[in-house]
Amino acid sequence: MKKAEAFLAINTDEIAWQDGEKILGLPPGLKVKIIAEGEDEVSQRVDKFVKFPPGYVEPRHTHDYYHSTLVLEGEMHVAGKILKPGDYVYGGNEPHGPYHYPKGCMVYSAGRHKKLSQIHQY
């Protein structure tokens, strides 16, 4: 990770989608677009879009960072709720999921931790 910039202006359509299985350690099928990453004197941070195909199930998992997730497109089924564009999830390093994406979904996710690893354990 590089030192965090004070200000960034990014055209996200110029950033390529990547294999989410390799980046997040989740089952195959999802795509990730890393928007920004960096570190400061407190922690490391990564901002990304994650695209889940229709029917995808994110298994119950943990990871060593806290994240904020905002639904941008589609539906995300979490803890008995159906989340749609504009809805939000916040979570930490406690076990969570499974999450279901029956119609597919794209989210914005921001993760932060003293020493960030995006790999999920399940």
DRENROTI-376716 format. One record per atom (N, C-alpha, C): residue number from 1; residue in one letter; atom name; x, y, z. Coordinates in Angstrom, 3 decimals, always signed. Layout:
R   pos   code   site          X          Y          Z
R   NUM      a     CA          X          Y          Z
...
***
This chain:
R   pos   code   site          X          Y          Z
R     1      m      N     +0.834     -1.182     +0.000
R     1      m     CA     +0.000     +0.000     +0.000
R     1      m      C     +0.875     +1.240     +0.000
R     2      k      N     +0.390     +2.239     -0.653
R     2      k     CA     +1.117     +3.502     -0.694
R     2      k      C     +0.462     +4.501     +0.253
R     3      k      N     +1.182     +5.545     +0.580
R     3      k     CA     +0.655     +6.591     +1.460
R     3      k      C     -0.587     +7.200     +0.827
R     4      a      N     -1.616     +7.423     +1.626
R     4      a     CA     -2.884     +7.959     +1.141
R     4      a      C     -2.709     +9.371     +0.598
R     5      e      N     -3.343     +9.606     -0.531
R     5      e     CA     -3.345    +10.939     -1.128
R     5      e      C     -4.320    +11.817     -0.363
R     6      a      N     -4.044    +13.110     -0.318
R     6      a     CA     -4.949    +14.037     +0.364
R     6      a      C     -6.233    +14.247     -0.435
R     7      f      N     -6.138    +14.154     -1.772
R     7      f     CA     -7.297    +14.368     -2.619
R     7      f      C     -7.130    +13.562     -3.891
R     8      l      N     -8.168    +12.836     -4.286
R     8      l     CA     -8.144    +12.061     -5.523
R     8      l      C     -9.388    +12.357     -6.334
R     9      a      N     -9.261    +12.448     -7.625
R     9      a     CA    -10.385    +12.520     -8.551
R     9      a      C    -10.170    +11.408     -9.561
R    10      i      N    -11.078    +10.444     -9.602
R    10      i     CA    -10.872     +9.230    -10.382
R    10      i      C    -12.065     +8.979    -11.292
R    11      n      N    -11.786     +8.692    -12.554
R    11      n     CA    -12.812     +8.216    -13.481
R    11      n      C    -12.818     +6.699    -13.372
R    12      t      N    -13.798     +6.139    -12.669
R    12      t     CA    -13.789     +4.704    -12.382
R    12      t      C    -14.010     +3.846    -13.621
R    13      d      N    -14.594     +4.401    -14.696
R    13      d     CA    -14.775     +3.599    -15.906
R    13      d      C    -13.443     +3.306    -16.593
R    14      e      N    -12.376     +3.970    -16.183
R    14      e     CA    -11.044     +3.726    -16.742
R    14      e      C    -10.286     +2.626    -15.982
R    15      i      N    -10.886     +2.105    -14.925
R    15      i     CA    -10.262     +1.059    -14.107
R    15      i      C    -10.852     -0.291    -14.511
R    16      a      N    -10.009     -1.273    -14.739
R    16      a     CA    -10.453     -2.603    -15.168
R    16      a      C    -11.040     -3.405    -14.011
R    17      w      N    -12.029     -4.245    -14.336
R    17      w     CA    -12.550     -5.217    -13.380
R    17      w      C    -11.536     -6.344    -13.253
R    18      q      N    -11.431     -6.904    -12.036
R    18      q     CA    -10.501     -7.999    -11.762
R    18      q      C    -11.257     -9.194    -11.200
R    19      d      N    -10.609    -10.329    -11.183
R    19      d     CA    -11.181    -11.561    -10.655
R    19      d      C    -11.332    -11.443     -9.137
R    20      g      N    -12.563    -11.412     -8.663
R    20      g     CA    -12.830    -11.257     -7.238
R    20      g      C    -12.397    -12.439     -6.395
R    21      e      N    -12.374    -13.631     -6.996
R    21      e     CA    -11.919    -14.808     -6.260
R    21      e      C    -10.469    -14.629     -5.820
R    22      k      N     -9.637    -14.105     -6.714
R    22      k     CA     -8.225    -13.902     -6.387
R    22      k      C     -8.021    -12.791     -5.367
R    23      i      N     -8.801    -11.735     -5.460
R    23      i     CA     -8.616    -10.583     -4.574
R    23      i      C     -9.224    -10.801     -3.197
R    24      l      N    -10.422    -11.394     -3.153
R    24      l     CA    -11.141    -11.522     -1.884
R    24      l      C    -11.125    -12.932     -1.305
R    25      g      N    -10.732    -13.916     -2.086
R    25      g     CA    -10.725    -15.285     -1.579
R    25      g      C    -12.108    -15.885     -1.453
R    26      l      N    -13.078    -15.335     -2.180
R    26      l     CA    -14.450    -15.846     -2.161
R    26      l      C    -14.674    -16.787     -3.338
R    27      p      N    -15.802    -17.529     -3.347
R    27      p     CA    -16.078    -18.424     -4.478
R    27      p      C    -16.077    -17.674     -5.812
R    28      p      N    -15.798    -18.391     -6.909
R    28      p     CA    -15.685    -17.758     -8.224
R    28      p      C    -16.989    -17.093     -8.673
R    29      g      N    -16.834    -16.116     -9.572
R    29      g     CA    -17.988    -15.476    -10.196
R    29      g      C    -18.081    -13.984     -9.966
R    30      l      N    -17.492    -13.476     -8.896
R    30      l     CA    -17.600    -12.053     -8.623
R    30      l      C    -16.432    -11.291     -9.249
R    31      k      N    -16.653    -10.005     -9.481
R    31      k     CA    -15.637     -9.124    -10.055
R    31      k      C    -15.390     -7.972     -9.079
R    32      v      N    -14.152     -7.475     -9.056
R    32      v     CA    -13.768     -6.379     -8.157
R    32      v      C    -13.059     -5.304     -8.966
R    33      k      N    -13.371     -4.063     -8.642
R    33      k     CA    -12.692     -2.922     -9.240
R    33      k      C    -12.117     -2.096     -8.087
R    34      i      N    -10.798     -2.147     -7.893
R    34      i     CA    -10.152     -1.372     -6.834
R    34      i      C    -10.110     +0.090     -7.287
R    35      i      N    -10.755     +0.958     -6.517
R    35      i     CA    -10.824     +2.378     -6.869
R    35      i      C     -9.632     +3.126     -6.284
R    36      a      N     -9.352     +2.866     -5.025
R    36      a     CA     -8.241     +3.553     -4.354
R    36      a      C     -7.782     +2.705     -3.184
R    37      e      N     -6.497     +2.794     -2.882
R    37      e     CA     -5.961     +2.153     -1.683
R    37      e      C     -4.775     +2.963     -1.203
R    38      g      N     -4.548     +2.885     +0.077
R    38      g     CA     -3.443     +3.636     +0.643
R    38      g      C     -3.350     +3.416     +2.131
R    39      e      N     -2.413     +4.116     +2.739
R    39      e     CA     -2.249     +4.021     +4.182
R    39      e      C     -1.841     +5.377     +4.725
R    40      d      N     -2.161     +5.572     +5.988
R    40      d     CA     -1.721     +6.767     +6.693
R    40      d      C     -1.121     +6.318     +8.012
R    41      e      N     -0.908     +7.222     +8.932
R    41      e     CA     -0.267     +6.858    +10.193
R    41      e      C     -1.157     +5.999    +11.092
R    42      v      N     -2.446     +5.871    +10.750
R    42      v     CA     -3.383     +5.114    +11.574
R    42      v      C     -3.692     +3.738    +10.997
R    43      s      N     -3.933     +3.654     +9.689
R    43      s     CA     -4.389     +2.394     +9.122
R    43      s      C     -4.202     +2.334     +7.612
R    44      q      N     -4.530     +1.158     +7.066
R    44      q     CA     -4.581     +0.950     +5.627
R    44      q      C     -6.047     +0.980     +5.205
R    45      r      N     -6.302     +1.369     +3.947
R    45      r     CA     -7.662     +1.506     +3.460
R    45      r      C     -7.733     +1.053     +2.017
R    46      v      N     -8.875     +0.449     +1.655
R    46      v     CA     -9.142     +0.122     +0.263
R    46      v      C    -10.609     +0.447     -0.033
R    47      d      N    -10.830     +1.105     -1.167
R    47      d     CA    -12.165     +1.405     -1.669
R    47      d      C    -12.341     +0.621     -2.959
R    48      k      N    -13.499     -0.020     -3.119
R    48      k     CA    -13.697     -0.857     -4.297
R    48      k      C    -15.170     -0.986     -4.649
R    49      f      N    -15.419     -1.346     -5.919
R    49      f     CA    -16.719     -1.813     -6.364
R    49      f      C    -16.625     -3.329     -6.397
R    50      v      N    -17.705     -3.997     -6.001
R    50      v     CA    -17.773     -5.449     -6.108
R    50      v      C    -19.065     -5.777     -6.851
R    51      k      N    -18.948     -6.631     -7.877
R    51      k     CA    -20.090     -7.011     -8.699
R    51      k      C    -20.350     -8.501     -8.509
R    52      f      N    -21.558     -8.824     -8.010
R    52      f     CA    -21.978    -10.204     -7.775
R    52      f      C    -22.967    -10.605     -8.867
R    53      p      N    -22.768    -11.754     -9.524
R    53      p     CA    -23.701    -12.178    -10.571
R    53      p      C    -25.015    -12.678     -9.967
R    54      p      N    -26.097    -12.724    -10.766
R    54      p     CA    -27.365    -13.274    -10.273
R    54      p      C    -27.172    -14.675     -9.710
R    55      g      N    -27.769    -14.916     -8.544
R    55      g     CA    -27.710    -16.217     -7.893
R    55      g      C    -26.487    -16.442     -7.017
R    56      y      N    -25.591    -15.484     -6.945
R    56      y     CA    -24.366    -15.654     -6.161
R    56      y      C    -24.697    -15.707     -4.672
R    57      v      N    -24.005    -16.569     -3.947
R    57      v     CA    -24.120    -16.653     -2.493
R    57      v      C    -22.731    -16.438     -1.912
R    58      e      N    -22.610    -15.399     -1.110
R    58      e     CA    -21.365    -15.124     -0.387
R    58      e      C    -21.450    -15.901     +0.922
R    59      p      N    -20.593    -16.893     +1.129
R    59      p     CA    -20.720    -17.738     +2.319
R    59      p      C    -20.459    -16.976     +3.620
R    60      r      N    -20.909    -17.577     +4.716
R    60      r     CA    -20.588    -17.024     +6.036
R    60      r      C    -19.066    -16.949     +6.126
R    61      h      N    -18.567    -15.806     +6.599
R    61      h     CA    -17.119    -15.598     +6.571
R    61      h      C    -16.696    -14.570     +7.623
R    62      t      N    -15.395    -14.442     +7.766
R    62      t     CA    -14.782    -13.392     +8.581
R    62      t      C    -13.648    -12.788     +7.768
R    63      h      N    -13.203    -11.647     +8.169
R    63      h     CA    -11.996    -11.022     +7.639
R    63      h      C    -11.501    -10.068     +8.696
R    64      d      N    -10.258     -9.651     +8.596
R    64      d     CA     -9.652     -8.885     +9.689
R    64      d      C     -9.787     -7.374     +9.520
R    65      y      N    -10.845     -6.917     +8.881
R    65      y     CA    -11.046     -5.475     +8.727
R    65      y      C    -12.523     -5.125     +8.837
R    66      y      N    -12.792     -3.880     +9.116
R    66      y     CA    -14.151     -3.353     +9.141
R    66      y      C    -14.458     -2.761     +7.779
R    67      h      N    -15.707     -2.880     +7.351
R    67      h     CA    -16.060     -2.317     +6.054
R    67      h      C    -17.453     -1.703     +6.064
R    68      s      N    -17.603     -0.707     +5.243
R    68      s     CA    -18.892     -0.098     +4.953
R    68      s      C    -19.257     -0.509     +3.542
R    69      t      N    -20.490     -0.935     +3.342
R    69      t     CA    -20.933     -1.389     +2.028
R    69      t      C    -22.221     -0.678     +1.666
R    70      l      N    -22.242     -0.070     +0.484
R    70      l     CA    -23.395     +0.647     -0.024
R    70      l      C    -23.862     -0.041     -1.301
R    71      v      N    -25.140     -0.448     -1.345
R    71      v     CA    -25.698     -1.085     -2.531
R    71      v      C    -25.895     -0.021     -3.612
R    72      l      N    -25.328     -0.286     -4.800
R    72      l     CA    -25.457     +0.632     -5.932
R    72      l      C    -26.480     +0.150     -6.954
R    73      e      N    -26.503     -1.158     -7.209
R    73      e     CA    -27.420     -1.757     -8.184
R    73      e      C    -27.860     -3.116     -7.675
R    74      g      N    -29.070     -3.540     -8.033
R    74      g     CA    -29.550     -4.885     -7.719
R    74      g      C    -30.028     -5.021     -6.295
R    75      e      N    -29.921     -6.254     -5.789
R    75      e     CA    -30.371     -6.565     -4.435
R    75      e      C    -29.327     -7.384     -3.694
R    76      m      N    -29.252     -7.111     -2.398
R    76      m     CA    -28.372     -7.845     -1.486
R    76      m      C    -29.252     -8.299     -0.324
R    77      h      N    -29.347     -9.602     -0.094
R    77      h     CA    -30.167    -10.125     +0.991
R    77      h      C    -29.270    -10.394     +2.195
R    78      v      N    -29.516     -9.653     +3.277
R    78      v     CA    -28.666     -9.672     +4.470
R    78      v      C    -29.531     -9.744     +5.718
R    79      a      N    -29.278    -10.724     +6.580
R    79      a     CA    -29.912    -10.801     +7.902
R    79      a      C    -31.426    -10.631     +7.823
R    80      g      N    -32.059    -11.288     +6.856
R    80      g     CA    -33.509    -11.231     +6.733
R    80      g      C    -34.040     -9.967     +6.069
R    81      k      N    -33.166     -9.108     +5.567
R    81      k     CA    -33.585     -7.872     +4.903
R    81      k      C    -33.173     -7.907     +3.437
R    82      i      N    -33.985     -7.274     +2.608
R    82      i     CA    -33.638     -7.102     +1.201
R    82      i      C    -33.155     -5.676     +1.034
R    83      l      N    -31.867     -5.539     +0.708
R    83      l     CA    -31.272     -4.223     +0.536
R    83      l      C    -31.232     -3.870     -0.943
R    84      k      N    -31.613     -2.638     -1.252
R    84      k     CA    -31.665     -2.138     -2.624
R    84      k      C    -30.776     -0.903     -2.729
R    85      p      N    -30.633     -0.328     -3.935
R    85      p     CA    -29.751     +0.836     -4.087
R    85      p      C    -30.000     +1.913     -3.033
R    86      g      N    -28.892     +2.338     -2.415
R    86      g     CA    -28.954     +3.329     -1.344
R    86      g      C    -28.915     +2.725     +0.045
R    87      d      N    -29.152     +1.417     +0.163
R    87      d     CA    -29.114     +0.756     +1.468
R    87      d      C    -27.673     +0.407     +1.827
R    88      y      N    -27.432     +0.153     +3.127
R    88      y     CA    -26.075     +0.157     +3.675
R    88      y      C    -25.877     -0.988     +4.649
R    89      v      N    -24.649     -1.526     +4.659
R    89      v     CA    -24.240     -2.556     +5.623
R    89      v      C    -22.908     -2.122     +6.222
R    90      y      N    -22.775     -2.282     +7.533
R    90      y     CA    -21.483     -2.041     +8.186
R    90      y      C    -21.144     -3.295     +8.966
R    91      g      N    -19.895     -3.748     +8.878
R    91      g     CA    -19.515     -4.943     +9.603
R    91      g      C    -18.046     -4.953     +9.949
R    92      g      N    -17.729     -5.848    +10.855
R    92      g     CA    -16.349     -5.951    +11.306
R    92      g      C    -15.815     -7.346    +11.160
R    93      n      N    -14.969     -7.725    +12.098
R    93      n     CA    -14.296     -9.007    +11.985
R    93      n      C    -15.034    -10.135    +12.702
R    94      e      N    -16.312     -9.947    +12.980
R    94      e     CA    -17.154    -11.017    +13.516
R    94      e      C    -17.692    -11.829    +12.335
R    95      p      N    -17.963    -13.125    +12.521
R    95      p     CA    -18.542    -13.908    +11.424
R    95      p      C    -19.852    -13.272    +10.932
R    96      h      N    -20.025    -13.208     +9.616
R    96      h     CA    -21.253    -12.663     +9.039
R    96      h      C    -21.549    -13.357     +7.712
R    97      g      N    -22.804    -13.226     +7.272
R    97      g     CA    -23.286    -13.922     +6.085
R    97      g      C    -24.021    -15.184     +6.518
R    98      p      N    -24.476    -15.984     +5.573
R    98      p     CA    -24.285    -15.780     +4.145
R    98      p      C    -25.107    -14.608     +3.623
R    99      y      N    -24.620    -14.016     +2.532
R    99      y     CA    -25.322    -12.966     +1.819
R    99      y      C    -25.753    -13.553     +0.471
R   100      h      N    -26.969    -13.197     +0.049
R   100      h     CA    -27.522    -13.732     -1.192
R   100      h      C    -27.758    -12.589     -2.173
R   101      y      N    -27.529    -12.886     -3.445
R   101      y     CA    -27.686    -11.907     -4.525
R   101      y      C    -28.528    -12.531     -5.643
R   102      p      N    -29.834    -12.774     -5.406
R   102      p     CA    -30.649    -13.499     -6.383
R   102      p      C    -30.763    -12.791     -7.733
R   103      k      N    -30.732    -11.477     -7.748
R   103      k     CA    -30.854    -10.707     -8.992
R   103      k      C    -29.511    -10.150     -9.459
R   104      g      N    -28.452    -10.436     -8.722
R   104      g     CA    -27.163     -9.804     -8.979
R   104      g      C    -27.105     -8.482     -8.231
R   105      c      N    -25.894     -7.935     -8.094
R   105      c     CA    -25.748     -6.731     -7.277
R   105      c      C    -24.373     -6.110     -7.530
R   106      m      N    -24.320     -4.791     -7.436
R   106      m     CA    -23.033     -4.108     -7.402
R   106      m      C    -23.028     -3.225     -6.166
R   107      v      N    -21.931     -3.284     -5.408
R   107      v     CA    -21.793     -2.496     -4.183
R   107      v      C    -20.510     -1.676     -4.235
R   108      y      N    -20.516     -0.615     -3.462
R   108      y     CA    -19.287     +0.129     -3.149
R   108      y      C    -18.907     -0.310     -1.746
R   109      s      N    -17.667     -0.686     -1.547
R   109      s     CA    -17.210     -1.139     -0.240
R   109      s      C    -15.917     -0.428     +0.134
R   110      a      N    -15.856     +0.073     +1.348
R   110      a     CA    -14.660     +0.724     +1.877
R   110      a      C    -14.212     -0.051     +3.113
R   111      g      N    -12.984     -0.548     +3.075
R   111      g     CA    -12.448     -1.305     +4.199
R   111      g      C    -11.265     -0.599     +4.813
R   112      r      N    -11.134     -0.740     +6.138
R   112      r     CA    -10.044     -0.067     +6.848
R   112      r      C     -9.589     -0.931     +8.018
R   113      h      N     -8.274     -1.021     +8.193
R   113      h     CA     -7.716     -1.771     +9.316
R   113      h      C     -6.256     -1.369     +9.471
R   114      k      N     -5.705     -1.618    +10.659
R   114      k     CA     -4.291     -1.285    +10.885
R   114      k      C     -3.395     -1.983     +9.865
R   115      k      N     -3.672     -3.257     +9.600
R   115      k     CA     -2.922     -4.029     +8.609
R   115      k      C     -3.952     -4.796     +7.798
R   116      l      N     -4.319     -4.282     +6.644
R   116      l     CA     -5.453     -4.780     +5.874
R   116      l      C     -5.086     -5.957     +4.976
R   117      s      N     -5.846     -7.028     +5.099
R   117      s     CA     -5.815     -8.140     +4.156
R   117      s      C     -7.257     -8.347     +3.712
R   118      q      N     -7.510     -8.345     +2.407
R   118      q     CA     -8.879     -8.462     +1.916
R   118      q      C     -9.376     -9.907     +1.831
R   119      i      N     -8.513    -10.863     +2.109
R   119      i     CA     -8.892    -12.265     +1.977
R   119      i      C     -9.917    -12.644     +3.049
R   120      h      N    -11.005    -13.276     +2.602
R   120      h     CA    -12.068    -13.735     +3.484
R   120      h      C    -11.765    -15.174     +3.931
R   121      q      N    -12.106    -15.484     +5.168
R   121      q     CA    -11.955    -16.835     +5.682
R   121      q      C    -13.367    -17.395     +5.922
R   122      y      N    -13.575    -18.619     +5.458
R   122      y     CA    -14.871    -19.269     +5.695
R   122      y      C    -14.697    -20.759     +5.779
***
